[in-house]
Amino acid sequence: MSKWSVAKETVATLGEQAQDHGADSAGMLEALISTALRALAAEKDAAYVKNFVEYEVSSLNLQHIDVQRLT
């Protein structure tokens, strides 16, 4: 299983468990993103995380599809 498949399963599971934790799917995703960004910063550094986030945000409205990230 690819890292992207694991990530997609994790996101789906969070959505399914949201009500069990008094949250909605968006709230669970926000918690995941915040936690993941802090973990990534601990592995890399703040500048790396900032560049990563800026790249991802800039590609949200593009029609470009990164095939690797879909698997």
Phi and psi restraints in degrees (range 20) as a CNS / XPLOR table:
assign (resid 1 and name C) (resid 2 and name N)
       (resid 2 and name CA) (resid 2 and name C) 1.0 -79.2 20.0 2
assign (resid 2 and name N) (resid 2 and name CA)
       (resid 2 and name C) (resid 3 and name N) 1.0 163.0 20.0 2
assign (resid 2 and name C) (resid 3 and name N)
       (resid 3 and name CA) (resid 3 and name C) 1.0 -61.7 20.0 2
assign (resid 3 and name N) (resid 3 and name CA)
       (resid 3 and name C) (resid 4 and name N) 1.0 -31.7 20.0 2
assign (resid 3 and name C) (resid 4 and name N)
       (resid 4 and name CA) (resid 4 and name C) 1.0 -71.6 20.0 2
assign (resid 4 and name N) (resid 4 and name CA)
       (resid 4 and name C) (resid 5 and name N) 1.0 -36.8 20.0 2
assign (resid 4 and name C) (resid 5 and name N)
       (resid 5 and name CA) (resid 5 and name C) 1.0 -65.3 20.0 2
assign (resid 5 and name N) (resid 5 and name CA)
       (resid 5 and name C) (resid 6 and name N) 1.0 -41.7 20.0 2
assign (resid 5 and name C) (resid 6 and name N)
       (resid 6 and name CA) (resid 6 and name C) 1.0 -61.9 20.0 2
assign (resid 6 and name N) (resid 6 and name CA)
       (resid 6 and name C) (resid 7 and name N) 1.0 -43.8 20.0 2
assign (resid 6 and name C) (resid 7 and name N)
       (resid 7 and name CA) (resid 7 and name C) 1.0 -62.3 20.0 2
assign (resid 7 and name N) (resid 7 and name CA)
       (resid 7 and name C) (resid 8 and name N) 1.0 -43.2 20.0 2
assign (resid 7 and name C) (resid 8 and name N)
       (resid 8 and name CA) (resid 8 and name C) 1.0 -63.7 20.0 2
assign (resid 8 and name N) (resid 8 and name CA)
       (resid 8 and name C) (resid 9 and name N) 1.0 -39.7 20.0 2
assign (resid 8 and name C) (resid 9 and name N)
       (resid 9 and name CA) (resid 9 and name C) 1.0 -64.4 20.0 2
assign (resid 9 and name N) (resid 9 and name CA)
       (resid 9 and name C) (resid 10 and name N) 1.0 -40.1 20.0 2
assign (resid 9 and name C) (resid 10 and name N)
       (resid 10 and name CA) (resid 10 and name C) 1.0 -62.0 20.0 2
assign (resid 10 and name N) (resid 10 and name CA)
       (resid 10 and name C) (resid 11 and name N) 1.0 -44.9 20.0 2
assign (resid 10 and name C) (resid 11 and name N)
       (resid 11 and name CA) (resid 11 and name C) 1.0 -62.6 20.0 2
assign (resid 11 and name N) (resid 11 and name CA)
       (resid 11 and name C) (resid 12 and name N) 1.0 -43.9 20.0 2
assign (resid 11 and name C) (resid 12 and name N)
       (resid 12 and name CA) (resid 12 and name C) 1.0 -62.3 20.0 2
assign (resid 12 and name N) (resid 12 and name CA)
       (resid 12 and name C) (resid 13 and name N) 1.0 -42.2 20.0 2
assign (resid 12 and name C) (resid 13 and name N)
       (resid 13 and name CA) (resid 13 and name C) 1.0 -63.9 20.0 2
assign (resid 13 and name N) (resid 13 and name CA)
       (resid 13 and name C) (resid 14 and name N) 1.0 -41.4 20.0 2
assign (resid 13 and name C) (resid 14 and name N)
       (resid 14 and name CA) (resid 14 and name C) 1.0 -59.1 20.0 2
assign (resid 14 and name N) (resid 14 and name CA)
       (resid 14 and name C) (resid 15 and name N) 1.0 -44.3 20.0 2
assign (resid 14 and name C) (resid 15 and name N)
       (resid 15 and name CA) (resid 15 and name C) 1.0 -61.2 20.0 2
assign (resid 15 and name N) (resid 15 and name CA)
       (resid 15 and name C) (resid 16 and name N) 1.0 -40.8 20.0 2
assign (resid 15 and name C) (resid 16 and name N)
       (resid 16 and name CA) (resid 16 and name C) 1.0 -67.3 20.0 2
assign (resid 16 and name N) (resid 16 and name CA)
       (resid 16 and name C) (resid 17 and name N) 1.0 -31.3 20.0 2
assign (resid 16 and name C) (resid 17 and name N)
       (resid 17 and name CA) (resid 17 and name C) 1.0 -95.5 20.0 2
assign (resid 17 and name N) (resid 17 and name CA)
       (resid 17 and name C) (resid 18 and name N) 1.0 -1.8 20.0 2
assign (resid 17 and name C) (resid 18 and name N)
       (resid 18 and name CA) (resid 18 and name C) 1.0 -54.3 20.0 2
assign (resid 18 and name N) (resid 18 and name CA)
       (resid 18 and name C) (resid 19 and name N) 1.0 -51.1 20.0 2
assign (resid 18 and name C) (resid 19 and name N)
       (resid 19 and name CA) (resid 19 and name C) 1.0 -61.6 20.0 2
assign (resid 19 and name N) (resid 19 and name CA)
       (resid 19 and name C) (resid 20 and name N) 1.0 -32.3 20.0 2
assign (resid 19 and name C) (resid 20 and name N)
       (resid 20 and name CA) (resid 20 and name C) 1.0 -63.3 20.0 2
assign (resid 20 and name N) (resid 20 and name CA)
       (resid 20 and name C) (resid 21 and name N) 1.0 -20.1 20.0 2
assign (resid 20 and name C) (resid 21 and name N)
       (resid 21 and name CA) (resid 21 and name C) 1.0 -114.8 20.0 2
assign (resid 21 and name N) (resid 21 and name CA)
       (resid 21 and name C) (resid 22 and name N) 1.0 17.2 20.0 2
assign (resid 21 and name C) (resid 22 and name N)
       (resid 22 and name CA) (resid 22 and name C) 1.0 65.7 20.0 2
assign (resid 22 and name N) (resid 22 and name CA)
       (resid 22 and name C) (resid 23 and name N) 1.0 33.3 20.0 2
assign (resid 22 and name C) (resid 23 and name N)
       (resid 23 and name CA) (resid 23 and name C) 1.0 -132.5 20.0 2
assign (resid 23 and name N) (resid 23 and name CA)
       (resid 23 and name C) (resid 24 and name N) 1.0 172.0 20.0 2
assign (resid 23 and name C) (resid 24 and name N)
       (resid 24 and name CA) (resid 24 and name C) 1.0 -107.3 20.0 2
assign (resid 24 and name N) (resid 24 and name CA)
       (resid 24 and name C) (resid 25 and name N) 1.0 173.9 20.0 2
assign (resid 24 and name C) (resid 25 and name N)
       (resid 25 and name CA) (resid 25 and name C) 1.0 -59.3 20.0 2
assign (resid 25 and name N) (resid 25 and name CA)
       (resid 25 and name C) (resid 26 and name N) 1.0 -41.3 20.0 2
assign (resid 25 and name C) (resid 26 and name N)
       (resid 26 and name CA) (resid 26 and name C) 1.0 -62.7 20.0 2
assign (resid 26 and name N) (resid 26 and name CA)
       (resid 26 and name C) (resid 27 and name N) 1.0 -42.0 20.0 2
assign (resid 26 and name C) (resid 27 and name N)
       (resid 27 and name CA) (resid 27 and name C) 1.0 -62.9 20.0 2
assign (resid 27 and name N) (resid 27 and name CA)
       (resid 27 and name C) (resid 28 and name N) 1.0 -39.7 20.0 2
assign (resid 27 and name C) (resid 28 and name N)
       (resid 28 and name CA) (resid 28 and name C) 1.0 -65.3 20.0 2
assign (resid 28 and name N) (resid 28 and name CA)
       (resid 28 and name C) (resid 29 and name N) 1.0 -41.3 20.0 2
assign (resid 28 and name C) (resid 29 and name N)
       (resid 29 and name CA) (resid 29 and name C) 1.0 -66.0 20.0 2
assign (resid 29 and name N) (resid 29 and name CA)
       (resid 29 and name C) (resid 30 and name N) 1.0 -39.5 20.0 2
assign (resid 29 and name C) (resid 30 and name N)
       (resid 30 and name CA) (resid 30 and name C) 1.0 -60.9 20.0 2
assign (resid 30 and name N) (resid 30 and name CA)
       (resid 30 and name C) (resid 31 and name N) 1.0 -42.8 20.0 2
assign (resid 30 and name C) (resid 31 and name N)
       (resid 31 and name CA) (resid 31 and name C) 1.0 -63.8 20.0 2
assign (resid 31 and name N) (resid 31 and name CA)
       (resid 31 and name C) (resid 32 and name N) 1.0 -41.5 20.0 2
assign (resid 31 and name C) (resid 32 and name N)
       (resid 32 and name CA) (resid 32 and name C) 1.0 -63.0 20.0 2
assign (resid 32 and name N) (resid 32 and name CA)
       (resid 32 and name C) (resid 33 and name N) 1.0 -46.4 20.0 2
assign (resid 32 and name C) (resid 33 and name N)
       (resid 33 and name CA) (resid 33 and name C) 1.0 -62.3 20.0 2
assign (resid 33 and name N) (resid 33 and name CA)
       (resid 33 and name C) (resid 34 and name N) 1.0 -47.3 20.0 2
assign (resid 33 and name C) (resid 34 and name N)
       (resid 34 and name CA) (resid 34 and name C) 1.0 -60.6 20.0 2
assign (resid 34 and name N) (resid 34 and name CA)
       (resid 34 and name C) (resid 35 and name N) 1.0 -44.3 20.0 2
assign (resid 34 and name C) (resid 35 and name N)
       (resid 35 and name CA) (resid 35 and name C) 1.0 -66.1 20.0 2
assign (resid 35 and name N) (resid 35 and name CA)
       (resid 35 and name C) (resid 36 and name N) 1.0 -41.9 20.0 2
assign (resid 35 and name C) (resid 36 and name N)
       (resid 36 and name CA) (resid 36 and name C) 1.0 -66.1 20.0 2
assign (resid 36 and name N) (resid 36 and name CA)
       (resid 36 and name C) (resid 37 and name N) 1.0 -38.7 20.0 2
assign (resid 36 and name C) (resid 37 and name N)
       (resid 37 and name CA) (resid 37 and name C) 1.0 -64.2 20.0 2
assign (resid 37 and name N) (resid 37 and name CA)
       (resid 37 and name C) (resid 38 and name N) 1.0 -40.7 20.0 2
assign (resid 37 and name C) (resid 38 and name N)
       (resid 38 and name CA) (resid 38 and name C) 1.0 -66.1 20.0 2
assign (resid 38 and name N) (resid 38 and name CA)
       (resid 38 and name C) (resid 39 and name N) 1.0 -39.8 20.0 2
assign (resid 38 and name C) (resid 39 and name N)
       (resid 39 and name CA) (resid 39 and name C) 1.0 -66.4 20.0 2
assign (resid 39 and name N) (resid 39 and name CA)
       (resid 39 and name C) (resid 40 and name N) 1.0 -40.4 20.0 2
assign (resid 39 and name C) (resid 40 and name N)
       (resid 40 and name CA) (resid 40 and name C) 1.0 -64.5 20.0 2
assign (resid 40 and name N) (resid 40 and name CA)
       (resid 40 and name C) (resid 41 and name N) 1.0 -40.5 20.0 2
assign (resid 40 and name C) (resid 41 and name N)
       (resid 41 and name CA) (resid 41 and name C) 1.0 -63.5 20.0 2
assign (resid 41 and name N) (resid 41 and name CA)
       (resid 41 and name C) (resid 42 and name N) 1.0 -33.6 20.0 2
assign (resid 41 and name C) (resid 42 and name N)
       (resid 42 and name CA) (resid 42 and name C) 1.0 -69.3 20.0 2
assign (resid 42 and name N) (resid 42 and name CA)
       (resid 42 and name C) (resid 43 and name N) 1.0 -31.5 20.0 2
assign (resid 42 and name C) (resid 43 and name N)
       (resid 43 and name CA) (resid 43 and name C) 1.0 -80.7 20.0 2
assign (resid 43 and name N) (resid 43 and name CA)
       (resid 43 and name C) (resid 44 and name N) 1.0 -38.9 20.0 2
assign (resid 43 and name C) (resid 44 and name N)
       (resid 44 and name CA) (resid 44 and name C) 1.0 -111.1 20.0 2
assign (resid 44 and name N) (resid 44 and name CA)
       (resid 44 and name C) (resid 45 and name N) 1.0 -114.6 20.0 2
assign (resid 44 and name C) (resid 45 and name N)
       (resid 45 and name CA) (resid 45 and name C) 1.0 -158.6 20.0 2
assign (resid 45 and name N) (resid 45 and name CA)
       (resid 45 and name C) (resid 46 and name N) 1.0 172.1 20.0 2
assign (resid 45 and name C) (resid 46 and name N)
       (resid 46 and name CA) (resid 46 and name C) 1.0 -61.4 20.0 2
assign (resid 46 and name N) (resid 46 and name CA)
       (resid 46 and name C) (resid 47 and name N) 1.0 -38.4 20.0 2
assign (resid 46 and name C) (resid 47 and name N)
       (resid 47 and name CA) (resid 47 and name C) 1.0 -63.4 20.0 2
assign (resid 47 and name N) (resid 47 and name CA)
       (resid 47 and name C) (resid 48 and name N) 1.0 -41.0 20.0 2
assign (resid 47 and name C) (resid 48 and name N)
       (resid 48 and name CA) (resid 48 and name C) 1.0 -61.3 20.0 2
assign (resid 48 and name N) (resid 48 and name CA)
       (resid 48 and name C) (resid 49 and name N) 1.0 -47.0 20.0 2
assign (resid 48 and name C) (resid 49 and name N)
       (resid 49 and name CA) (resid 49 and name C) 1.0 -61.8 20.0 2
assign (resid 49 and name N) (resid 49 and name CA)
       (resid 49 and name C) (resid 50 and name N) 1.0 -43.4 20.0 2
assign (resid 49 and name C) (resid 50 and name N)
       (resid 50 and name CA) (resid 50 and name C) 1.0 -59.8 20.0 2
assign (resid 50 and name N) (resid 50 and name CA)
       (resid 50 and name C) (resid 51 and name N) 1.0 -46.2 20.0 2
assign (resid 50 and name C) (resid 51 and name N)
       (resid 51 and name CA) (resid 51 and name C) 1.0 -64.3 20.0 2
assign (resid 51 and name N) (resid 51 and name CA)
       (resid 51 and name C) (resid 52 and name N) 1.0 -41.0 20.0 2
assign (resid 51 and name C) (resid 52 and name N)
       (resid 52 and name CA) (resid 52 and name C) 1.0 -60.9 20.0 2
assign (resid 52 and name N) (resid 52 and name CA)
       (resid 52 and name C) (resid 53 and name N) 1.0 -47.9 20.0 2
assign (resid 52 and name C) (resid 53 and name N)
       (resid 53 and name CA) (resid 53 and name C) 1.0 -64.5 20.0 2
assign (resid 53 and name N) (resid 53 and name CA)
       (resid 53 and name C) (resid 54 and name N) 1.0 -44.0 20.0 2
assign (resid 53 and name C) (resid 54 and name N)
       (resid 54 and name CA) (resid 54 and name C) 1.0 -60.2 20.0 2
assign (resid 54 and name N) (resid 54 and name CA)
       (resid 54 and name C) (resid 55 and name N) 1.0 -41.4 20.0 2
assign (resid 54 and name C) (resid 55 and name N)
       (resid 55 and name CA) (resid 55 and name C) 1.0 -62.3 20.0 2
assign (resid 55 and name N) (resid 55 and name CA)
       (resid 55 and name C) (resid 56 and name N) 1.0 -48.1 20.0 2
assign (resid 55 and name C) (resid 56 and name N)
       (resid 56 and name CA) (resid 56 and name C) 1.0 -64.0 20.0 2
assign (resid 56 and name N) (resid 56 and name CA)
       (resid 56 and name C) (resid 57 and name N) 1.0 -43.5 20.0 2
assign (resid 56 and name C) (resid 57 and name N)
       (resid 57 and name CA) (resid 57 and name C) 1.0 -65.2 20.0 2
assign (resid 57 and name N) (resid 57 and name CA)
       (resid 57 and name C) (resid 58 and name N) 1.0 -39.6 20.0 2
assign (resid 57 and name C) (resid 58 and name N)
       (resid 58 and name CA) (resid 58 and name C) 1.0 -66.9 20.0 2
assign (resid 58 and name N) (resid 58 and name CA)
       (resid 58 and name C) (resid 59 and name N) 1.0 -21.4 20.0 2
assign (resid 58 and name C) (resid 59 and name N)
       (resid 59 and name CA) (resid 59 and name C) 1.0 -96.2 20.0 2
assign (resid 59 and name N) (resid 59 and name CA)
       (resid 59 and name C) (resid 60 and name N) 1.0 2.4 20.0 2
assign (resid 59 and name C) (resid 60 and name N)
       (resid 60 and name CA) (resid 60 and name C) 1.0 -62.4 20.0 2
assign (resid 60 and name N) (resid 60 and name CA)
       (resid 60 and name C) (resid 61 and name N) 1.0 -38.3 20.0 2
assign (resid 60 and name C) (resid 61 and name N)
       (resid 61 and name CA) (resid 61 and name C) 1.0 -99.4 20.0 2
assign (resid 61 and name N) (resid 61 and name CA)
       (resid 61 and name C) (resid 62 and name N) 1.0 9.3 20.0 2
assign (resid 61 and name C) (resid 62 and name N)
       (resid 62 and name CA) (resid 62 and name C) 1.0 -90.7 20.0 2
assign (resid 62 and name N) (resid 62 and name CA)
       (resid 62 and name C) (resid 63 and name N) 1.0 154.6 20.0 2
assign (resid 62 and name C) (resid 63 and name N)
       (resid 63 and name CA) (resid 63 and name C) 1.0 -84.5 20.0 2
assign (resid 63 and name N) (resid 63 and name CA)
       (resid 63 and name C) (resid 64 and name N) 1.0 -5.5 20.0 2
assign (resid 63 and name C) (resid 64 and name N)
       (resid 64 and name CA) (resid 64 and name C) 1.0 -60.4 20.0 2
assign (resid 64 and name N) (resid 64 and name CA)
       (resid 64 and name C) (resid 65 and name N) 1.0 135.3 20.0 2
assign (resid 64 and name C) (resid 65 and name N)
       (resid 65 and name CA) (resid 65 and name C) 1.0 -119.4 20.0 2
assign (resid 65 and name N) (resid 65 and name CA)
       (resid 65 and name C) (resid 66 and name N) 1.0 122.3 20.0 2
assign (resid 65 and name C) (resid 66 and name N)
       (resid 66 and name CA) (resid 66 and name C) 1.0 -91.1 20.0 2
assign (resid 66 and name N) (resid 66 and name CA)
       (resid 66 and name C) (resid 67 and name N) 1.0 102.4 20.0 2
assign (resid 66 and name C) (resid 67 and name N)
       (resid 67 and name CA) (resid 67 and name C) 1.0 -57.3 20.0 2
assign (resid 67 and name N) (resid 67 and name CA)
       (resid 67 and name C) (resid 68 and name N) 1.0 -38.0 20.0 2
assign (resid 67 and name C) (resid 68 and name N)
       (resid 68 and name CA) (resid 68 and name C) 1.0 -58.6 20.0 2
assign (resid 68 and name N) (resid 68 and name CA)
       (resid 68 and name C) (resid 69 and name N) 1.0 -37.3 20.0 2
assign (resid 68 and name C) (resid 69 and name N)
       (resid 69 and name CA) (resid 69 and name C) 1.0 -79.8 20.0 2
assign (resid 69 and name N) (resid 69 and name CA)
       (resid 69 and name C) (resid 70 and name N) 1.0 -8.4 20.0 2
assign (resid 69 and name C) (resid 70 and name N)
       (resid 70 and name CA) (resid 70 and name C) 1.0 -90.4 20.0 2
assign (resid 70 and name N) (resid 70 and name CA)
       (resid 70 and name C) (resid 71 and name N) 1.0 -11.4 20.0 2
